[in-house]
Amino acid sequence: MNQDLLAITTLGALKSAGYRTAPVRIELRNNLLARLKTGERTLPGIVGYDQTVVPEIENAILAGHHMILLGERGQAKSRIIRSLASLLDEFVPAVKGCEINDDPFAPICKFCRRQLAERGDALEIAWLTREQRYAEKLATPDVSVADLIGEIDPIKVAEGRYLADEETIHYGLIPRTNRGIFAINELPDLTEKVQVGLFNLMEEKDVQIKGYKIRLPVDVLFVASANPEDYTSRGRIITPLKDRFDVQIRTHYPKTIEDEIAIMEQECSYPLRSDLPLRVAPFMREILANITFEARASNEINQASGVSVRVTINNFESVISNAERRAVIVGENEIVPRITDLPSLFASTAGKIELEYVGEDKKEEDLVERLINHAVLKVFDRYLKIDDLKSIVAYFGQGWGVEVSDRAPSAEYLEPLREVPGLREAVERLGPFETPGLMAVASELIFEGLHLHQKLNKERQGGGRMSYHA
């Protein structure tokens, strides 16, 4: 945007500069078309939707449609909605002091119409940022019509205005987002009374407050989110409101392990600050992503509530934190998450899944352990073949054993690498690991994979220690 425009403070100067405003849907459409022409991403930071959700959102914006995003928790619905604000102009002019961001060329509220009539081209303007033109509300049963649309302000009445005067209204969130984007999360949680007021405002532009009716043609793009089960449930949402949303877009969880890992790495916020370098073996990332994929396919978990991508993100942060704790305690110079760190996932997974059946014989800890085992086995089979590990199995068959621990220094794993026939070769198949920490995690994957294939026995010895033997 031309920075000289931001120095303009009156309507007359704005006209002289040749500036013209546009309705918010036209503005969004024009900015989207500009991005499409240059190849710039429409929704930066949104992973896994390039061939599914993003094209539908682009179509909705080009058509000027109100939209609702349906999806289970953790499918980036809120992130997508907030990203739409980046398609707004960087700055737009509004009547200075107006509560509802009135367009200086065509004001709609009584105060601004009077100001324009009295001052003409001397009407003062202010410049609004994108952030000032976006608002969202989490729908809860206690949200009222006053919150979203407005209420009679008793103080303004006490100042001498008539109750029927439009200027006695204290505007709600939606009018205050005039010429912008208004988002409602979990739409079905609004009460029926509020839903009626919302669809009336969306279609007929009528604002009805305490029996006083005005015509207020607010220029707002409405975007909402909801869980599909709630949105399709009879009684949770009134049919006329459904009809006001022009398009219904279905979100989904990542369809590939690669997308899950990309989101995990993008959103991970740990370690926040560390003096030690972080090194994560590629197969450890795959194990964490596969745990979530296994959960989404499990019939023991209520899939209607979903298994959020936050499970993967928080699990990644948990194994890193456990690895950092070990590195600090034993004095290592790198943070390397290992297989023995996976039990730390119980705390970050259990609270995010809902069991389909709950009883004494159904425990979250047991389910999480099964998910971890399935994920480890799947990744092990992707990298290694049992037939290539016969020499390792034969070594254990001679009565030897190996002990591992989430507190053991990585240097302790170097001795088995020297003594166990075929172990170093197997580690090299997993990657070009050059540090003790990466060699340790590779060794643990091999031992655990052989155990899960019933080639080795495993005994838990407490304190995070385990031993593998024939």
C-alpha positions in Angstrom: 0.0 0.0 0.0 1.1 3.5 -0.8 2.4 4.8 2.6 1.5 8.4 1.6 -2.2 7.4 1.8 -1.8 6.8 5.6 -1.0 10.5 6.0 -4.5 11.4 4.7 -6.9 12.5 7.5 -10.0 13.8 5.6 -12.5 12.5 3.2 -11.7 15.3 0.7 -8.0 14.4 0.6 -9.0 10.8 0.2 -11.1 11.7 -2.9 -8.4 13.8 -4.4 -6.0 10.8 -4.1 -8.4 8.8 -6.2 -8.9 6.2 -3.4 -12.1 4.1 -3.5 -13.3 1.6 -1.0 -14.8 -1.8 -1.8 -17.2 -4.1 0.0 -15.3 -6.6 2.2 -16.2 -9.6 -0.1 -14.9 -7.8 -3.2 -11.8 -6.8 -1.3 -11.1 -10.4 -0.2 -11.8 -11.6 -3.8 -9.4 -9.1 -5.3 -6.6 -9.9 -2.9 -7.1 -13.7 -3.4 -6.9 -13.3 -7.2 -3.7 -11.4 -6.8 -2.2 -14.2 -4.7 -3.4 -16.8 -7.2 -1.7 -14.9 -10.1 1.6 -14.7 -8.3 1.5 -18.3 -6.9 1.6 -17.1 -3.3 0.0 -19.5 -0.8 -3.6 -18.6 0.1 -3.4 -19.9 3.6 0.2 -19.8 4.9 1.0 -22.4 7.6 -1.9 -24.7 6.7 -0.5 -28.1 5.9 -2.2 -31.0 4.1 -5.2 -29.2 2.6 -3.8 -28.0 -0.7 -5.9 -30.4 -2.8 -9.0 -30.6 -0.6 -10.0 -27.8 1.8 -8.0 -24.8 0.3 -9.6 -25.0 -3.2 -13.1 -25.0 -1.6 -12.2 -22.0 0.6 -10.8 -20.2 -2.5 -14.1 -20.9 -4.4 -16.1 -19.6 -1.5 -14.1 -16.3 -1.3 -14.3 -15.8 -5.1 -18.1 -16.3 -4.9 -18.5 -14.1 -1.8 -19.9 -16.8 0.3 -20.4 -17.1 4.0 -18.9 -20.4 5.0 -18.9 -22.9 7.8 -16.0 -25.3 8.5 -17.1 -28.7 9.8 -14.5 -31.0 11.4 -13.4 -32.7 14.6 -11.1 -31.1 17.0 -7.5 -30.4 16.0 -8.2 -30.0 12.3 -6.9 -26.4 12.1 -10.4 -24.8 11.7 -9.6 -21.8 13.9 -6.2 -21.5 12.2 -7.8 -21.4 8.8 -10.4 -18.8 9.9 -7.8 -16.5 11.4 -5.7 -16.9 8.2 -8.5 -15.4 6.2 -7.8 -12.0 7.7 -4.5 -11.9 5.8 -6.6 -11.5 2.6 -7.9 -8.2 3.9 -6.3 -4.9 2.8 -3.4 -3.9 5.0 -5.2 -0.6 5.9 -8.6 0.8 5.0 -10.1 4.2 5.9 -13.1 4.6 8.3 -14.9 7.5 9.8 -12.9 8.6 12.8 -14.6 7.8 16.1 -17.2 5.5 14.6 -18.0 2.5 16.7 -18.8 0.3 13.6 -16.0 1.2 11.2 -18.2 3.2 8.8 -17.0 3.7 5.2 -16.5 7.5 4.9 -17.9 7.3 1.3 -21.1 5.6 2.4 -21.7 5.7 6.2 -24.6 3.6 7.6 -24.9 4.7 11.2 -26.9 7.8 12.2 -23.9 9.5 13.9 -21.7 9.2 10.8 -24.4 10.2 8.4 -24.9 13.4 10.4 -21.2 14.0 10.5 -20.9 13.6 6.7 -23.9 16.0 6.2 -22.4 18.6 8.5 -18.7 18.4 7.5 -18.7 17.1 4.0 -15.1 16.7 2.6 -13.7 17.8 6.0 -15.0 14.6 7.6 -12.1 13.1 9.6 -11.0 9.6 8.8 -8.8 7.0 10.6 -7.0 4.0 9.1 -7.9 0.5 10.3 -5.5 -2.5 10.3 -6.4 -6.0 9.4 -6.4 -7.0 13.0 -9.0 -4.4 13.9 -11.3 -5.8 11.2 -11.4 -9.4 12.4 -13.3 -10.6 15.4 -14.2 -14.1 16.7 -16.4 -15.4 19.4 -16.5 -18.8 21.1 -20.1 -19.9 21.1 -21.3 -20.9 24.6 -24.8 -21.1 26.0 -24.3 -17.8 27.9 -23.6 -15.8 24.8 -26.4 -13.3 24.4 -28.0 -11.2 21.6 -26.4 -8.2 23.4 -23.0 -9.7 23.0 -23.2 -10.3 19.3 -25.7 -7.6 18.0 -26.2 -5.0 20.7 -28.1 -3.6 23.6 -29.7 -0.3 24.7 -27.2 1.7 26.7 -28.9 3.1 29.8 -26.1 5.7 30.2 -26.9 7.1 26.8 -30.6 7.2 27.7 -29.8 8.9 31.0 -27.9 11.6 29.0 -31.2 12.7 27.6 -31.6 10.7 24.4 -35.0 9.1 23.5 -35.2 5.4 24.0 -36.1 5.1 20.3 -33.1 7.0 19.2 -30.6 4.8 17.2 -27.7 6.4 19.0 -28.8 4.9 22.4 -27.6 1.5 21.1 -24.4 -0.1 22.4 -23.3 -2.2 19.4 -22.3 -5.8 19.8 -19.4 -7.6 18.2 -20.9 -8.1 14.8 -21.7 -4.5 14.0 -18.3 -3.5 15.5 -16.8 -5.8 12.9 -18.5 -4.0 10.0 -16.4 -4.2 6.9 -14.5 -7.2 8.2 -14.6 -10.9 9.0 -16.6 -12.2 12.0 -16.0 -15.8 13.1 -18.0 -18.0 15.5 -16.4 -21.1 16.8 -18.6 -24.1 17.8 -21.7 -22.5 16.3 -24.3 -25.1 17.5 -23.6 -24.1 21.2 -25.5 -20.8 20.6 -29.0 -20.7 22.1 -31.9 -20.8 19.6 -32.8 -17.1 20.4 -29.3 -16.0 19.5 -29.3 -18.1 16.4 -32.5 -16.4 15.2 -30.9 -13.0 15.7 -27.8 -14.1 13.8 -29.5 -15.4 10.7 -31.8 -12.3 10.6 -28.8 -10.1 10.6 -27.0 -12.2 8.0 -29.8 -12.1 5.5 -32.2 -9.2 6.1 -29.7 -6.8 7.8 -32.3 -6.1 10.5 -31.0 -5.3 14.0 -33.8 -5.8 16.5 -32.9 -4.7 20.1 -35.4 -4.5 22.9 -38.3 -4.1 20.5 -36.5 -1.3 18.6 -35.9 -2.1 15.0 -33.4 -0.4 12.7 -32.1 -1.3 9.3 -28.3 -1.7 9.5 -26.7 -3.1 6.4 -23.4 -4.2 8.0 -20.8 -5.4 5.6 -19.5 -8.6 7.2 -18.2 -12.0 6.0 -19.4 -14.6 8.4 -17.3 -17.7 9.0 -18.2 -20.4 11.5 -16.8 -23.7 12.7 -18.6 -26.7 14.2 -18.2 -30.4 15.0 -20.1 -32.4 12.4 -21.9 -34.5 15.0 -23.3 -31.3 16.7 -24.0 -29.5 13.4 -26.1 -32.4 12.0 -27.8 -33.1 15.3 -31.5 -32.1 15.3 -32.2 -29.4 17.9 -28.6 -28.2 18.1 -29.0 -25.7 15.3 -32.0 -24.1 13.6 -32.5 -24.9 9.9 -32.8 -21.3 8.7 -29.3 -20.5 10.1 -27.9 -23.5 8.2 -29.4 -22.0 5.1 -27.7 -18.7 5.6 -24.3 -20.2 5.3 -23.6 -20.5 1.6 -21.1 -23.3 1.7 -20.2 -26.1 4.1 -16.6 -27.1 4.0 -15.4 -30.4 5.5 -12.0 -30.4 7.1 -10.0 -33.6 7.9 -6.9 -34.9 9.6 -3.6 -35.2 7.7 -3.9 -38.0 5.1 -0.2 -38.9 5.1 2.5 -39.4 7.7 4.6 -36.8 6.0 1.9 -34.1 6.5 1.5 -35.2 10.2 5.2 -34.8 10.7 5.3 -31.5 8.9 2.6 -30.1 11.2 4.3 -31.6 14.3 7.6 -29.9 13.5 5.9 -26.6 12.5 3.9 -26.4 15.7 6.3 -27.8 18.2 7.4 -25.2 20.7 9.9 -27.2 22.7 12.7 -26.8 23.7 12.0 -23.1 24.2 15.6 -22.4 24.9 18.4 -24.9 25.3 22.2 -24.8 25.2 22.2 -28.4 23.8 21.6 -29.3 20.2 18.4 -31.3 19.4 18.8 -34.3 17.2 15.7 -36.4 16.3 16.1 -39.6 14.3 13.7 -39.6 11.3 12.2 -42.9 12.4 11.3 -41.4 15.8 9.3 -38.7 14.0 7.5 -41.4 12.1 6.8 -43.4 15.3 5.2 -40.3 16.9 3.1 -39.6 13.8 2.1 -43.3 13.5 0.9 -43.4 17.1 -1.7 -40.7 16.2 -2.6 -42.5 13.0 -3.1 -45.8 15.0 -5.4 -43.9 17.4 -7.5 -42.6 14.6 -8.0 -46.1 13.3 -8.7 -47.7 16.7 -12.2 -49.0 17.4 -11.5 -48.5 21.1 -11.5 -44.7 20.7 -14.5 -42.6 20.1 -13.8 -41.3 16.6 -16.7 -38.9 16.6 -14.7 -36.7 19.1 -11.6 -37.1 17.0 -7.9 -37.5 17.7 -6.3 -34.1 17.4 -3.1 -33.3 15.7 -2.2 -31.8 19.1 -1.7 -35.4 20.3 1.3 -35.6 17.9 2.6 -32.2 18.7 2.4 -32.6 22.5 3.9 -36.1 22.3 6.8 -34.7 20.3 7.3 -32.1 23.0 7.1 -34.8 25.7 9.8 -37.1 24.3 12.1 -34.1 23.7 11.6 -32.9 27.3 12.3 -36.4 28.7 15.4 -36.6 26.5 16.6 -33.2 27.7 16.0 -34.1 31.3 18.2 -37.2 30.8 20.9 -35.2 29.0 21.1 -32.7 31.9 21.1 -35.4 34.6 23.9 -37.6 33.0 25.8 -34.7 31.5 25.4 -35.4 27.8 26.1 -32.8 25.1 23.0 -33.4 22.9 19.3 -34.0 23.2 18.2 -37.2 21.5 14.8 -38.7 22.1 14.9 -42.5 22.4 12.5 -45.5 22.4 12.8 -45.5 26.2 11.4 -42.0 26.3 8.1 -43.2 24.8 6.5 -44.0 28.2 6.5 -40.2 28.8 3.7 -40.1 26.2 1.1 -41.6 28.5 0.5 -38.2 30.2 0.3 -36.2 26.9 -1.9 -38.8 25.1 -4.4 -40.1 27.6 -6.2 -36.8 28.2 -6.8 -36.3 24.5 -8.5 -39.5 23.6 -12.0 -40.7 24.6 -12.4 -44.5 25.1 -15.4 -46.0 23.3 -16.1 -48.2 26.2 -15.1 -47.4 29.8 -14.8 -50.1 32.4 -12.4 -51.8 34.8 -10.9 -53.8 32.0 -10.5 -50.8 29.8 -7.6 -48.6 30.9 -6.2 -45.6 29.0 -2.6 -46.6 29.9 -3.0 -50.0 28.3 -4.5 -48.5 25.2 -1.7 -46.0 24.8 0.9 -48.7 25.2 -0.8 -50.8 22.5 -0.8 -47.7 20.2 2.9 -47.2 20.8 3.7 -50.8 20.2 1.8 -50.9 16.9 3.5 -47.7 15.8 7.0 -48.9 16.7 6.4 -52.2 14.9 5.1 -50.5 11.8 8.2 -48.2 11.6 10.6 -51.1 12.4 9.1 -53.2 9.6 9.5 -50.2 7.2 13.3 -50.0 7.8 14.4 -53.5 8.7 13.7 -57.2 7.9 13.9 -59.9 10.5 15.9 -62.1 8.2 18.7 -59.5 8.2 18.9 -59.6 12.0 19.4 -63.4 12.6 22.9 -62.9 13.9 21.5 -60.5 16.6 18.8 -63.0 17.6 21.4 -65.8 17.7 23.6 -63.8 20.0 20.8 -63.4 22.5 20.0 -67.1 22.1 23.4 -67.9 23.6 22.2 -66.5 26.9 23.4 -62.9 26.6 21.2 -59.9 27.4 21.2 -56.1 27.1 19.8 -53.5 29.5 18.5 -50.2 28.4 17.1 -47.2 30.3 15.8 -43.7 29.8 18.4 -42.6 32.3 21.4 -44.5 30.7 24.1 -42.4 29.1 24.4 -42.9 25.4 28.0 -44.1 25.8 26.7 -47.3 27.5 25.2 -48.4 24.2 28.6 -48.4 22.4 29.6 -51.7 24.1 26.7 -53.7 22.6 27.5 -52.1 19.2 31.0 -53.7 19.5 29.9 -57.0 20.9 26.6 -57.9 19.4 27.2 -59.4 15.9 25.3 -57.6 13.2 24.0 -54.7 15.5 26.2 -52.0 14.0 25.2 -53.1 10.4 21.6 -52.9 11.4 22.1 -49.4 12.9 23.7 -48.3 9.7 20.5 -49.4 7.8 18.5 -47.0 9.9 20.7 -44.0 8.9 24.1 -42.4 8.9 24.2 -42.0 12.7 27.5 -40.6 13.9 26.7 -39.5 17.4 26.4 -41.8 20.5 22.8 -40.5 21.1 21.6 -41.4 17.6 23.4 -44.8 17.8 21.6 -45.4 21.1 18.1 -44.7 19.8 18.8 -46.9 16.7 19.9 -49.8 19.0 16.8 -49.4 21.1 14.5 -49.5 18.0 16.2 -52.8 16.9 15.8 -54.4 20.4 12.2 -53.3 20.7 11.3 -54.4 17.2 12.7 -57.8 17.8 10.7 -58.0 21.0 7.5 -57.0 19.3 8.2 -59.7 16.7 8.5 -62.1 19.6 12.2 -62.8 18.9 13.3 -61.4 22.2 11.8 -61.2 25.7 11.6 -57.9 27.6 11.5 -57.4 31.3 10.7 -54.2 33.1 12.9 -53.6 36.1 11.5 -50.3 37.3 12.9 -46.8 37.2 12.6 -46.8 33.4 15.1 -49.7 33.1 14.4 -52.7 30.8 16.3 -55.8 29.8 16.1 -57.8 26.6 17.1 -61.4 26.5 16.2 -64.6 24.7 
